[in-house]
Amino acid sequence: MRPDQRLRRRLLAASALGVGLPACGSAPKKASALDDGLALPVLADRDEDSSRGIFFGIFRESALPDMLIDVQDDLRRQPAAAMWFTRFGAAFPESQIRYLAQRGVAAQVTWEPWGFDNSPVALADIVAGKWDATIDAWAQGAARVDHPFMLRVGHEFNGDWYPWCLVKNGRQPQLFAQAHRHIVERFRAAGANKVRWVWCFNNDSTPAESWNDPRAAYPGDEYVDWIGIDGYNFGTSQSWSHWTPFSQVFGRAVGMAREIAPSKPIVLAELGCSETGGDKAAWIERMFSDIETLPNVRAFTWFDVIKETSWALTSGNDSWLAAIQGLRRASIRGNGNALLSITTTRR
């Protein structure tokens, strides 16, 4: 990030928090601490041992070359993984996967069942083979790349906000499991055997009904490499939300994931914290401590954008500094090749 870009980011963070600019010649103490953090050398993880640590991934809405540079500039840490969203109607992202692989960063691709015209794709249509041409084109692309990457299909299926959710597909959890298995089988038939399959549920089911329990939609160990969990602290940013500690966002869901598949590694595939309703910096600091205690959790991906609220790590000087400091903990890893070599849990 160029100095003028960093200044603009700092000004935006100050504005969001209602902080005035310092008078000429006087810098706030916290701003000085952040300046010290931003002066730290960028950490690059050369250790390809996958047996230890928790791997840091990030999602930002920018082109991958710019994103990798900006993340390192902002957070003084090379990420292990970069995540993005794409649709069934989109071409296989071969160039993006190759670009990241050349830089030792794992690709985390979220593949959403939206059609060519942004229409919803029914789970029953996937099972019936109506999308096999698209699935096979992606499978052939994955075989051609011949490099591991993480592929998350139909995430948060136990919510009520996506067309592939169980609530919109006949309340049939086994239908989701069948669709997942169908896609995996088509990839394997094409020789795409290096895909790391992420089966991902939301930390809370909406609605909280027995048919919407993620356990009923699990496709089986043979078809899953990682258990993914999405969860956020919305704070008081929504009419229905309240400030929720990191341990409460993920603790119960991690327990469920271990019950479903005790030997599978877990990725917190999306997480974030609002600025509204509590101390975001303290939340981030505690997150880096608490995540080390969650069994089987080997990776997390921060949702670093402004959407429902400001999830960005750089949304305020305090949270920005907490992120820089937390990412320098010995337990946090930044090697994408090591991440992609994980096959079982360490605990």
Sequence and secondary structure as in RCSB ss.txt:
>XXXX:A:sequence
MRPDQRLRRRLLAASALGVGLPACGSAPKKASALDDGLALPVLADRDEDSSRGIFFGIFRESALPDMLIDVQDDL
RRQPAAAMWFTRFGAAFPESQIRYLAQRGVAAQVTWEPWGFDNSPVALADIVAGKWDATIDAWAQGAARVDHPFM
LRVGHEFNGDWYPWCLVKNGRQPQLFAQAHRHIVERFRAAGANKVRWVWCFNNDSTPAESWNDPRAAYPGDEYVD
WIGIDGYNFGTSQSWSHWTPFSQVFGRAVGMAREIAPSKPIVLAELGCSETGGDKAAWIERMFSDIETLPNVRAF
TWFDVIKETSWALTSGNDSWLAAIQGLRRASIRGNGNALLSITTTRR
>XXXX:A:secstr
  HHHHHHHHHHHHHHTT     TT   HHHHHHHHHHTS  B       SSSEEEEEE SS HHHHHHHHHHHH
SB  SEEEEEEETTS   HHHHHHHHHTT EEEEEEE B TTS B  HHHHHTTTTHHHHHHHHHHHHHH S EE
EEESTTTTSSSSTTSGGGTTT HHHHHHHHHHHHHHHHHTT   EEEEEEEESS SS  GGG GGGG   GGG S
EEEEEEEE TTSSTT     HHHHHHHHHHHHHHH TTS EEEEEEEE STTS HHHHHHHHHHHGGGSTTEEEE
EEE SBSSSB  TTSSHHHHHHHHHHTTSTTEE  HHHHHT  S   
